């Protein structure tokens, strides 16, 4: 498996979650503690991709994915890689037994649509005229014909894996010149592409419209903010790999240069399974560990606050294999109303 390079394409994924904050009619003057007290849950429920067969043991081209520990909810989102990395657009894995390949190819030759010369070459390659040994039928149960599988989400995959079917004896590795032959590392990358991260409960205080020069507290619910994983396996080879995404930080971008973030970098690190700290009455004089302070009103509009969670990805696989994959990000945009206030009593 070649190393991940910057030449690989960016994942074509756009993820948008969140909700707009409603405009609340507040008096021209108020106590800061009263404004900050209370919560606004901006959760958008999310769910992992499923099909008619459910989330576990879904077969996709020779690879079986176990998504039982994936993110869930109506709006589950795929991670966008922090680099130009993408999963393999195609890969090689066991595809046919001798009898299955014969059943697949012979009708094509008999139709004559591929041309006599090509058909003759193919028959010779697979020793098709030998009733007992053609297509390696004498090796039934002792290996498989390998072929390519293509991720239909990445059209270039149709051009990337062009090698014709090739035989691999049971227990032997595929030929050394075969790129993207399925391995635990390839399976880990395919599992990465199947990861869906759940929605994140981004809570702000004040819960509705915030005020100019008033620190707005931001935090995430630790009970929902947890790792997710997907396992990919090829059962006939007895190999598998699990890719796990763990949340590590939240980056806040206020949506205007006329604002300050807490901390100044705008990046809030995870601590004991939670990012930020819930506001509690009486903390109006304290600086929020995670939040934002707007320095001017949004007028008749709103500021698009962006909250992006960074997830670290690592994998473990058969035979003790494992390692890291590029970080992923999951973003949300929330429209925040910022109002002028006549006085804030702290």
Secondary structure by P-SEA (a helix, b strand, c coil): ccccccccccccbbbbbbbbbccccccccccccccccbbbbbbbbbbcccccccccccccccccccccccccccbbbbbbbccccccccccccccccaaaaaaacaaaaaaccccaaaaaaaaaaaccccccccccccccccccbbbbbbccccccccccccccbbbbcccccccccccccccaaaaaaaaaaacccccccccccccccccccbbbbbbbccccccccbbbbbbcccccbbbbbbbbcbbbbbcccccccccccccbbbbcccccccccccccccccccccccccccccccccbbbbbbbbbbbbcccccccccccbbbbbbbbbbbbbbbccccc
